[in-house]
Amino acid sequence: MPMYRAVILQVAASFVTAAIAGMIAGTSGAISAALGGAAYYIPNLLFAMRLSAASRRRGASYPAAFFIGEALKLFSAVGILAAIVHFYSAVIWPALLAGLIVTLQAGFFAFLKKT
């Protein structure tokens, strides 16, 4: 499914970004980049699982599931970012933002391959 392929690409992009950030800024940079990516791919994975389950149910409103899931995904991502800032005091902001942005954009590459 393209939804899960997007999540796999996002996780891979997050790891690559964390490795690069680790080479540039050390361990704190790698952790910051990995956490920035995780703040987006974890809610995205849950969203993909929710949509997959909703598509198999009879009589379920797929558009409603999509919009509710999308809202939950966005609020979850913001909550995870807030938790990162609150609980991880050694955040390196450029690395965190790089991990988040690269992970956000990586999902688009899943739709380049025709199935």
Secondary structure as GFF3:
##gff-version 3
##sequence-region A 1 115
A	DSSP	alpha_helix	2	56	.	.	.	ID=ss1
A	DSSP	alpha_helix	62	87	.	.	.	ID=ss2
A	DSSP	alpha_helix	93	106	.	.	.	ID=ss3
A	DSSP	three_ten_helix	107	111	.	.	.	ID=ss4
###
